[in-house]
Amino acid sequence: MSTDQHAAADALRARRSAVIGPHSPLFYDQPLHVVSGQGVWLTSANGVDYLDAYNNVPHVGHCNPVVVRAIAEQAAKLNVHTRYLHEGVVEYGEMLLATFAPHLERVFFTNSGSEANELALRIARQHTGARGLLVTDFNYHGNTTSLAEMSTGLVVREPLGAHVRPLRIPDVLSDPRSQDVVLAEALREAADAIASLQAAGHGVSALLFDPLFTTEGLLHPPAGYVQGLAALVHGAGGLVIADEVQSGLGRSGSAFWGHELHDIQPDLVTMGKPLGNGHPLGGVVTTAALLEEFGSTNMYFNTFAGNPVSAAAGAAVLRETLGRELQAGAARLGEHARTALEELAAERPGVRAVRGTGLFFGLELVDDDGKASADRAKRVVEEMYRNGVLISRIGPKDNVLKIRPPMVFEQEHLHVLLDRLGASLDAVTEPEAVAR
Amino acid sequence: MSTDQHAAADALRARRSAVIGPHSPLFYDQPLHVVSGQGVWLTSANGVDYLDAYNNVPHVGHCNPVVVRAIAEQAAKLNVHTRYLHEGVVEYGEMLLATFAPHLERVFFTNSGSEANELALRIARQHTGARGLLVTDFNYHGNTTSLAEMSTGLVVREPLGAHVRPLRIPDVLSDPRSQDVVLAEALREAADAIASLQAAGHGVSALLFDPLFTTEGLLHPPAGYVQGLAALVHGAGGLVIADEVQSGLGRSGSAFWGHELHDIQPDLVTMGKPLGNGHPLGGVVTTAALLEEFGSTNMYFNTFAGNPVSAAAGAAVLRETLGRELQAGAARLGEHARTALEELAAERPGVRAVRGTGLFFGLELVDDDGKASADRAKRVVEEMYRNGVLISRIGPKDNVLKIRPPMVFEQEHLHVLLDRLGASLDAVTEPEAVAR
């Protein structure tokens, strides 16, 4: 960037700070001032194209023309709440439910993943008459009071609720012991957590988890862990809530919804981020019995949710995702990428593990002593940015590179990503890079 | 409607029920199957145009072309979250904040009024270290757990929180005593409620209220009541939150924001419904100090909120509202309407009072014995629907007709509304109408 461009970005940042405050998060030391997007590319105010290997919200690509047309046409025709009959919400609901296992046959629409998780918790608490919650350690599921009180993955001022038990999620990529031992230990911990909730009188209302354990650092629990955990929760009378905000819509390659990777039957599935390709849209899918119980005893209404424009956006995303077979694409490209990333990791001691599945990758970075290195991860993210590729980082130690591109990512984009990633890792781990 | 049209609507209703459930609310015994909208008109599947005298979400008119174009153009150009710098959110924030008193100089964007109220409560609880809440009796502020626990205006299964005190709102239109007496009594009750929160150890975190007391039945408290209440709350260390979801953006005619009618300085203002003309958009406006306190101690992020498309929609609504001087229009037309409604009421003993302000009217209906009549109100709403005009009803006794048209309502529409309203009231209160 030129000095002028820096000055312009600084001026915009100062105005932004005076409006939404200095704490509203921004990526990068020198934030990206973005003006347009197309497919897997974002273009900055100074005309530089950045390869987007971070954003899952534009699931079918930035400014996907099918989605844009659907929104524009419906916005010009009608946008109202669901207290009048409208075809759009019904058709979208039918399409969406057809992607789920048969027992998940009803949907509540919302405007965000936060609203979806908030509603799922209400349903679970009312159904069980209990308040106790099992979550994963270093979780983030949204920004409401109930969700803040159970989060360990984000700075919030609310103390952790007395009714919340964050579970350590076992990870076979970092635990050298046999999977059987790891599995048994983790399930024992979960059973203890349940017993502790019961002993404290909270009972168990629900387990809420992200099937890819993303914020937790893209952990890989041993086979059978999630299934065993779900069985324990059901055995204690609780409900299982799968948060598909990051794992859904074919992202994992091997399943359309993340919870299917674990071969479990959740009672509630919550959705957000990619559902409307950026249009505010979320939802809760559940059983007919749970909808009936909640719906018949609560007047639940959500003004914007399920409106014709939101439904049109959601339907277009689903049509694109299914019609272009993006799940299969994620599986295919994900496999190529994984092989290449494993090679890249094998050559570099600074990369301890390649994590994730489908079009979702985590590279776990360590320093020369083999310790988790947030500093290196930050420097790789910044170096990638300087080299025109957008990624981020996650995990309790902030040392796992988060690579989660739009699902229309292709081989040619993967080449660019891998090329820049290798170079950025080398730049950061070479001695002279330390001084940067 | 023909038999075929009835059958088609019934079939759609059955499909809807199988997707979003039979409890998702619908207006009217025979719900309106809507296909398009324009200005103040909604058109049904069988080609009938309905005058919309109910919906405040399409604030600047159904499918307002300026808003539709803003959404379509921005959706085709870029839609991302706020962790990159973007002009749109800053410009919209500046425009929006310019409509508030100087002390309200920061905004958090959200996707709905529920998210806005939820966030305002988090800010208030953290600031005060207290949980106690003053609300109005028969309130509704959204669908999250925290908001359900304080609602008395909607059927929810959550019991009223022990930390919540619903206040009876005094109403000069139904209380024959002198305003001084009414005012003193109501403020004494509020002081007692505060004392009771303090005695129970909850303290006072906030007063949350709708400046027009809409759900409560469009009550008219005596002059000085809200000011006195706000002073009591501030005196007890609590914050004042004005929920502008129904009263904002010039609706009241005499003020751009509803709280200004009461000449108070709220600490937090929450917004939703009309803000994006149907595009999911809400927000919390507050002081620099409260944003700083919350923002510096919580990592608050909301994926969809403040995205370029939402900001474009919000900015277009604001431009239309200000540029077309819709507040002045609401004042002018509201005055004509009120005169006419008073005449209409004077001739009909079934109408006890004309309520509201600006383009927001409530007609309070009673039976022949002068008792609140939900039945008559329901029948008038249905009769109006048969006569091509959409209204609804509110209040703890469900007997107040709710008339709240898009702000682009004009004299010609008012004539239609008044004509149909007179006829519908007469049809319902005439003896032969009882059999309908």
Contacts between the chains, C-beta under 8 A, distances in Angstrom:
chain1	res1	chain2	res2	distance
A	9	B	85	6.3
A	12	B	85	5.4
A	12	B	87	6.6
A	12	B	90	6.4
A	13	B	85	6.1
A	15	B	90	4.9
A	15	B	94	7.1
A	16	B	85	6.6
A	16	B	89	7.3
A	16	B	90	4.8
A	16	B	93	7.9
A	18	B	105	7.8
A	19	B	89	7.7
A	19	B	90	5.6
A	19	B	93	3.5
A	19	B	94	5.8
A	19	B	97	6.5
A	19	B	106	6.9
A	19	B	107	6.4
A	20	B	82	7.2
A	20	B	89	6.9
A	20	B	90	7.8
A	20	B	93	5.8
A	20	B	106	6.9
A	20	B	107	6.1
A	20	B	108	6.9
A	20	B	109	7.1
A	20	B	306	6.8
A	21	B	106	5.6
A	21	B	108	8.0
A	21	B	291	4.6
A	21	B	292	7.0
A	21	B	295	4.8
A	22	B	295	7.3
A	23	B	291	7.8
A	23	B	292	7.8
A	23	B	295	3.2
A	23	B	296	5.7
A	23	B	299	8.0
A	23	B	300	7.5
A	24	B	82	6.1
A	24	B	295	7.0
A	24	B	300	7.6
A	24	B	301	7.7
A	25	B	82	7.9
A	25	B	83	5.4
A	25	B	299	6.8
A	25	B	301	5.6
A	26	B	82	8.0
A	26	B	83	5.6
A	26	B	84	7.4
A	26	B	85	6.9
A	27	B	83	4.7
A	27	B	84	6.5
A	31	B	83	8.0
A	31	B	84	6.5
A	31	B	85	4.8
A	32	B	84	4.6
A	32	B	85	6.6
A	33	B	84	7.2
A	33	B	85	4.1
A	33	B	86	7.4
A	34	B	78	6.5
A	34	B	80	6.2
A	34	B	84	4.4
A	34	B	85	6.9
A	34	B	86	5.9
A	35	B	77	7.7
A	35	B	78	6.6
A	35	B	86	7.7
A	35	B	87	7.8
A	36	B	77	5.2
A	36	B	78	4.9
A	37	B	77	7.6
A	37	B	78	4.6
A	37	B	79	7.3
A	37	B	80	6.6
A	42	B	78	7.7
A	42	B	80	7.1
A	42	B	84	7.5
A	55	B	80	6.9
A	55	B	81	7.9
A	57	B	80	7.4
A	57	B	81	6.8
A	57	B	303	6.5
A	57	B	304	7.9
A	58	B	79	7.2
A	58	B	80	7.5
A	62	B	78	7.0
A	62	B	79	7.4
A	62	B	80	7.7
A	63	B	75	7.0
A	63	B	76	5.6
A	63	B	77	6.7
A	63	B	78	6.8
A	63	B	79	7.2
A	65	B	76	7.9
A	67	B	75	7.8
A	68	B	72	7.4
A	68	B	75	4.8
A	68	B	76	4.8
A	71	B	71	6.7
A	71	B	72	7.1
A	71	B	75	5.2
A	72	B	68	7.4
A	72	B	71	7.1
A	72	B	72	3.6
A	72	B	75	6.6
A	72	B	76	7.5
A	75	B	63	7.0
A	75	B	67	7.8
A	75	B	68	4.8
A	75	B	71	5.2
A	75	B	72	6.6
A	75	B	279	7.8
A	76	B	63	5.7
A	76	B	65	7.9
A	76	B	68	4.8
A	76	B	72	7.5
A	77	B	35	7.7
A	77	B	36	5.2
A	77	B	37	7.6
A	77	B	63	6.8
A	78	B	34	6.5
A	78	B	35	6.6
A	78	B	36	4.9
A	78	B	37	4.6
A	78	B	42	7.7
A	78	B	62	7.0
A	78	B	63	6.8
A	79	B	37	7.3
A	79	B	58	7.2
A	79	B	62	7.4
A	79	B	63	7.2
A	79	B	277	7.6
A	79	B	278	3.8
A	79	B	279	7.6
A	80	B	34	6.2
A	80	B	37	6.6
A	80	B	42	7.1
A	80	B	55	6.9
A	80	B	57	7.4
A	80	B	58	7.5
A	80	B	62	7.7
A	80	B	278	7.1
A	81	B	55	7.9
A	81	B	57	6.8
A	82	B	20	7.2
A	82	B	24	6.1
A	82	B	25	7.9
A	82	B	26	8.0
A	83	B	25	5.4
A	83	B	26	5.6
A	83	B	27	4.8
A	83	B	31	8.0
A	84	B	26	7.3
A	84	B	27	6.5
A	84	B	31	6.4
A	84	B	32	4.6
A	84	B	33	7.2
A	84	B	34	4.4
A	84	B	42	7.5
A	85	B	9	6.2
A	85	B	12	5.4
A	85	B	13	6.1
A	85	B	16	6.6
A	85	B	26	6.9
A	85	B	31	4.8
A	85	B	32	6.6
A	85	B	33	4.1
A	85	B	34	6.9
A	86	B	33	7.4
A	86	B	34	5.9
A	86	B	35	7.7
A	87	B	12	6.6
A	87	B	35	7.8
A	89	B	16	7.3
A	89	B	19	7.7
A	89	B	20	6.9
A	90	B	12	6.4
A	90	B	15	4.9
A	90	B	16	4.8
A	90	B	19	5.6
A	90	B	20	7.8
A	93	B	16	7.9
A	93	B	19	3.5
A	93	B	20	5.8
A	94	B	15	7.1
A	94	B	19	5.8
A	97	B	19	6.5
A	105	B	18	7.8
A	106	B	19	7.0
A	106	B	20	6.9
A	106	B	21	5.5
A	107	B	19	6.3
A	107	B	20	6.1
A	108	B	20	6.9
A	108	B	21	8.0
A	109	B	20	7.1
A	111	B	111	4.1
A	111	B	112	5.0
A	111	B	115	7.4
A	111	B	280	4.3
A	111	B	304	7.3
A	112	B	111	5.0
A	112	B	112	7.8
A	112	B	115	6.9
A	112	B	302	7.2
A	112	B	303	6.9
A	112	B	304	5.8
A	113	B	303	7.1
A	114	B	115	6.7
A	114	B	302	7.2
A	115	B	111	7.4
A	115	B	112	6.9
A	115	B	114	6.7
A	115	B	115	6.7
A	115	B	143	7.7
A	115	B	144	7.5
A	118	B	118	7.8
A	118	B	143	8.0
A	118	B	144	4.8
A	118	B	145	6.4
A	119	B	143	7.2
A	121	B	145	6.6
A	122	B	144	7.9
A	122	B	145	5.6
A	122	B	148	6.9
A	122	B	158	7.6
A	125	B	145	7.8
A	126	B	157	5.0
A	126	B	158	7.7
A	143	B	115	7.7
A	143	B	118	8.0
A	143	B	119	7.2
A	143	B	300	6.0
A	143	B	301	6.9
A	143	B	302	5.9
A	144	B	115	7.6
A	144	B	118	4.9
A	144	B	122	7.9
A	144	B	144	5.4
A	144	B	145	7.4
A	144	B	146	7.2
A	145	B	118	6.4
A	145	B	121	6.6
A	145	B	122	5.6
A	145	B	125	7.7
A	145	B	144	7.5
A	145	B	145	7.1
A	145	B	146	4.8
A	146	B	144	7.2
A	146	B	145	4.9
A	146	B	146	7.2
A	148	B	122	6.8
A	148	B	298	7.6
A	154	B	299	5.0
A	155	B	297	7.4
A	155	B	298	6.3
A	155	B	299	4.5
A	156	B	298	5.1
A	156	B	299	7.1
A	157	B	126	5.0
A	157	B	294	7.9
A	157	B	297	4.8
A	157	B	298	5.5
A	158	B	122	7.6
A	158	B	126	7.7
A	272	B	303	7.1
A	273	B	303	5.8
A	277	B	79	7.6
A	278	B	79	3.8
A	278	B	80	7.1
A	278	B	304	7.1
A	278	B	307	6.2
A	278	B	309	6.9
A	279	B	75	7.8
A	279	B	79	7.6
A	279	B	280	7.9
A	279	B	304	7.8
A	279	B	309	7.1
A	280	B	111	4.3
A	280	B	279	7.9
A	280	B	280	3.9
A	280	B	281	7.9
A	280	B	304	4.0
A	280	B	305	7.8
A	280	B	307	7.9
A	280	B	310	6.9
A	281	B	280	7.9
A	291	B	21	4.6
A	291	B	23	7.8
A	292	B	21	7.0
A	292	B	23	7.8
A	294	B	157	8.0
A	295	B	21	4.8
A	295	B	22	7.3
A	295	B	23	3.2
A	295	B	24	7.0
A	296	B	23	5.7
A	297	B	155	7.4
A	297	B	157	4.8
A	298	B	148	7.6
A	298	B	155	6.3
A	298	B	156	5.1
A	298	B	157	5.5
A	299	B	23	8.0
A	299	B	25	6.8
A	299	B	154	4.9
A	299	B	155	4.5
A	299	B	156	7.1
A	300	B	23	7.5
A	300	B	24	7.6
A	300	B	143	6.0
A	301	B	24	7.7
A	301	B	25	5.6
A	301	B	143	7.0
A	302	B	112	7.2
A	302	B	114	7.2
A	302	B	143	5.9
A	303	B	57	6.5
A	303	B	112	6.9
A	303	B	113	7.1
A	303	B	272	7.1
A	303	B	273	5.8
A	304	B	57	7.9
A	304	B	111	7.3
A	304	B	112	5.8
A	304	B	278	7.1
A	304	B	279	7.8
A	304	B	280	4.0
A	305	B	112	8.0
A	305	B	280	7.8
A	306	B	20	6.8
A	307	B	278	6.2
A	307	B	280	7.9
A	309	B	278	6.9
A	309	B	279	7.1
A	310	B	280	6.9
